[in-house]
Amino acid sequence: MARLTVRRIELPDESAFLAAHGENWESNFVFAHYFDSLARGKFNRFPALLDEIEQGINLPPNHVPSTLLFAFEQSGKIVGRVSIRHVLSPELLRIGGHVGYGVVPSERRKGYATEILRLTLEYLRLEHGSLSKILVTCDDDNTGSIRTIESNGGVLENILVAPDLRVGKRRYWISLRSTTN
Ligand SMILES: CC(C)(COP(=O)(O)OP(=O)(O)OC[C@H]1O[C@@H](n2cnc3c(N)ncnc32)[C@H](O)[C@@H]1OP(=O)(O)O)[C@@H](O)C(=O)NCCC(=O)NCCS
């Protein structure tokens, strides 16, 4: 597997971003939160907008501050992204979790999701010292995501079944504390 870097997006990343954004994503998965809505599809507005979202400025109702990081191959190609919610609203605690990731359809089954979540845990240990554990959720039929979470130390709390959910929602916690502590 090629080495990945997980980082914020910058203006020179425009063509890589547009290539990833233009892939054939699932209709129920948002690759780039706030790009089509708040940034109105204009890339030159997007990095600064994400900075605001991270600081909690001009957040849409019921949204919490979040950080959107992108996964880059050494070539500069974007192969995925991860959204990190800084706090859990009641709905995030119920089904959304702290972290949500996606790998571009043409780059799946290469270990990238597993690596993106591993790098995200490293990032959180460095940047969010106040968080001791994170909630990561996935659908009960999403084998790739289940494997990704369990490979990164996810401990299953429950599988939530509710009328508004198509299938059960698996709710896992991952400790951010070093195992040597
Ligand atoms: C789920 C998703 C992130 C997996 O990404 P990926 O880069 O293909 O995952 P990986 O290559 O790291 O694979 C992780 C494990 O899942 C397995 N796997 C991945 N996709 C799979 C699939 N469709 N069916 C069965 N197993 C799958 C891999 O073989 C690997 O298993 P291993 O740990 O035993 O080796 C990707 O399919 C995706 O972006 N889906 C749409 C968005 C989404 O569902 N995001 C998760 C929200 S919770």
The ligand as a Tripos MOL2 file, in Angstrom:
@<TRIPOS>MOLECULE
LIG
   48    50     1     0     0
SMALL
NO_CHARGES

@<TRIPOS>ATOM
      1 C1        -16.0970    1.3060    3.8630 C.3       1 LIG1
      2 C2        -14.8990    1.8900    3.1440 C.3       1 LIG1
      3 C3        -14.4140    3.1190    3.9070 C.3       1 LIG1
      4 C4        -13.7780    0.8370    3.1120 C.3       1 LIG1
      5 O1        -12.6370    1.4180    2.4940 O.3       1 LIG1
      6 P1        -11.4400    0.5300    1.9300 P.3       1 LIG1
      7 O2        -10.2860    1.4270    1.7180 O.co2     1 LIG1
      8 O3        -11.9140   -0.2680    0.7870 O.co2     1 LIG1
      9 O4        -11.1570   -0.4270    3.1690 O.3       1 LIG1
     10 P2         -9.8310   -1.2820    3.4240 P.3       1 LIG1
     11 O5         -9.1740   -1.5640    2.1040 O.co2     1 LIG1
     12 O6         -9.0080   -0.6140    4.4650 O.co2     1 LIG1
     13 O7        -10.4300   -2.6350    3.9540 O.3       1 LIG1
     14 C5        -10.6640   -2.8990    5.3250 C.3       1 LIG1
     15 C6        -11.0820   -4.3460    5.4690 C.3       1 LIG1
     16 O8        -12.4190   -4.4740    4.9860 O.3       1 LIG1
     17 C7        -12.4850   -5.4000    3.9290 C.3       1 LIG1
     18 N1        -13.4030   -4.8350    2.9640 N.ar      1 LIG1
     19 C8        -13.3550   -3.5990    2.3960 C.ar      1 LIG1
     20 N2        -14.4170   -3.4240    1.5950 N.ar      1 LIG1
     21 C9        -15.1440   -4.5630    1.6710 C.ar      1 LIG1
     22 C10       -16.3390   -4.9850    1.0550 C.ar      1 LIG1
     23 N3        -17.0090   -4.1930    0.1990 N.pl3     1 LIG1
     24 N4        -16.7890   -6.2280    1.3500 N.ar      1 LIG1
     25 C11       -16.1200   -7.0250    2.1950 C.ar      1 LIG1
     26 N5        -14.9710   -6.6750    2.8230 N.ar      1 LIG1
     27 C12       -14.4970   -5.4570    2.5470 C.ar      1 LIG1
     28 C13       -11.0760   -5.4910    3.3990 C.3       1 LIG1
     29 O9        -10.8340   -6.7050    2.7540 O.3       1 LIG1
     30 C14       -10.2680   -5.3350    4.6550 C.3       1 LIG1
     31 O10       -10.3120   -6.5460    5.3660 O.3       1 LIG1
     32 P3         -9.0880   -7.0360    6.2780 P.3       1 LIG1
     33 O11        -8.9620   -6.0260    7.3910 O.co2     1 LIG1
     34 O12        -9.5070   -8.3750    6.7280 O.co2     1 LIG1
     35 O13        -7.8930   -7.0200    5.3760 O.co2     1 LIG1
     36 C15       -15.2480    2.2700    1.6780 C.3       1 LIG1
     37 O14       -15.8810    1.1850    1.0600 O.3       1 LIG1
     38 C16       -16.1470    3.4890    1.5760 C.2       1 LIG1
     39 O15       -15.6610    4.6230    1.5260 O.2       1 LIG1
     40 N6        -17.4870    3.2690    1.5310 N.am      1 LIG1
     41 C17       -18.4540    4.3800    1.4140 C.3       1 LIG1
     42 C18       -18.4420    5.2490    2.6380 C.3       1 LIG1
     43 C19       -18.5800    4.4680    3.9040 C.2       1 LIG1
     44 O16       -19.2870    3.4800    4.0090 O.2       1 LIG1
     45 N7        -17.8330    4.9510    4.9060 N.am      1 LIG1
     46 C20       -17.8610    4.3890    6.2220 C.3       1 LIG1
     47 C21       -18.9470    5.0500    6.9940 C.3       1 LIG1
     48 S1        -19.1070    4.2390    8.5600 S.3       1 LIG1
@<TRIPOS>BOND
     1     1     2 1
     2     2     3 1
     3     2     4 1
     4     2    36 1
     5     4     5 1
     6     5     6 1
     7     6     7 2
     8     6     8 1
     9     6     9 1
    10     9    10 1
    11    10    11 2
    12    10    12 1
    13    10    13 1
    14    13    14 1
    15    14    15 1
    16    15    16 1
    17    15    30 1
    18    16    17 1
    19    17    18 1
    20    17    28 1
    21    18    19 ar
    22    18    27 ar
    23    19    20 ar
    24    20    21 ar
    25    21    22 ar
    26    21    27 ar
    27    22    23 1
    28    22    24 ar
    29    24    25 ar
    30    25    26 ar
    31    26    27 ar
    32    28    29 1
    33    28    30 1
    34    30    31 1
    35    31    32 1
    36    32    33 2
    37    32    34 1
    38    32    35 1
    39    36    37 1
    40    36    38 1
    41    38    39 2
    42    38    40 1
    43    40    41 1
    44    41    42 1
    45    42    43 1
    46    43    44 2
    47    43    45 1
    48    45    46 1
    49    46    47 1
    50    47    48 1
@<TRIPOS>SUBSTRUCTURE
     1 LIG1         1 GROUP 0 **** ****
